[in-house]
């Protein structure tokens, strides 16, 4: 499974993880081995956890390129 897919699955399945991701995206993503650009971290911090879950759900429905 691609790292992005497992991250999306985790956001959708684990509300506590989603809260932590919004509060501390650099540390949370880093613990998963994901290196995000500073502007991405800033955008994640600006989301509320429910909106992040909706966004992840939208990406989760997209086909993944091989």
N, C-alpha and C positions, 0 to 999 in steps of 0.2 A: 504494500500500500504506500502511496506517495506521502511524504511528510505533511503536505498541505491537506490531504484528505484526512489523515489521522488528527490533525489539529482541528479541522472543521468538525469531525465527529466528536472530539472532546468538548468543544465549545457547545455543541448541541446537546450533549448528554450530561454535562456536569455544570450545574449553575454556579457552584462555588469556584470552579476553575475559571469560569467566565468573569466572575467578579474580580478574581485575582488578576486575570489577564488585563482587565481595564485599569485596575489600580497600579499594577507593576508590570507593564508589558515587556520591558527589557529583560527583567529577571525571569519572568515566567516563560517567555519564548526562549531565552538562553538556556534554561534548564532542559528544554526539549531539543536543543541543538539548532534552533532557528535563529539566524542572524538577520534582523530587520533593520532597514534604513531608519535614520532618525525621524524623517518625516512620516514614515509608517507608524512608528511608535507614538508620535504626537497625535496622529489620527485615531489610533486605538484608544488613547487616553481620553479623547474627546467624546467617545461613545458611551452610552449607558449599557449595562450588560444585556438588557432585553433587546436593544437595537443590534448589538453585536451578534446575538443569537439569530436574529432575523437575517442579518447579512450573511452569516455562515450558512443558514438554511438555503439562501438563494444560490450561493456558490456550490453547495452540496448537490444541487439539482443539475448542475452543468456537467456535460461530458468531459472526462479528463483525457487530454492528449497523451498518446503513448510515446 
